[in-house]
């Protein structure tokens, strides 16, 4: 295994087919799969743990193309999160708690304390599991993935980053370096819910995140993302278009529950049936709307 000490060194290794290897950040999932024999260990691996450039949580203004971490006066619209930021850091960050509360809540549900201290945001995203706990909360924040190679950086909307089951838009010579997320706007609310076979350290049967703004009973904006209901985590754009502009009411809750269930096509596996996931998806969204209706 190679242990580069800088991002430039890691990119140089990935640029050369002779030294290119499987990238490891926290390794909480990969190491377990290699040890159990689910996956064969790769011929070469590259640990990114020493790359300080891939750490940190900062306010950020993408429109100004400012460097992450450079201070600017006033409130900035986005948050930049380094690829190696751990679940524990996401959970405890004041910036994340204030401006991306659904992400903070999601990070708190990932495994136990040891996994949260070791597992990283980039690892959760690049693992490309339909049950990736953090991904719905990233999707509702219109997250972008910033990847780097020796030739420069590329920015990809997270919604376009997943090409299919366990497939991502990452070239062999590229490394995920950071994520850019839009803050939850003032006057909006967001939340995260996860359902698993037990209360803690569970692989999700289904998870759901939303961000919404309601004024005078009218749904002005609604972002909804779900995991474990498709080959990849998804934003439910058809539902968002349908509900925006409608007035919150008990009747709308009933209709919204049915609408969500009709829009998802989950599969059955050892953790749940497809029918159960479909039903729960509708119930979770109903719960979100009840929160909004109750003020």
Secondary structure, DSSP 8 states (H G I E B T S, - for coil): -B--SSHHHHHHHHHSTTT--EEESS-TTHHHHHHHTSS---S-EEE-TT-GGG--EEEE-GGGT--TT---SS--SEEEEETT-BHHHHHH-HHHHHH-HHHHHHHTTSS-HHHHHH-BHHHHHHT--TT-TTHHHHHTTT-EEEEEETTEEEEEEHHHHEEETTEES--TT-EEEEEEEE---TT-EEEEEEEESSSSS--EEEEEEEEEEEETTEEEEEEEEEESSSSS-EE-HHHHHHHTT-B--HHHHHHHHHHHHHH------SS--HHHHHHHHHHHHHHHHHHHHT-
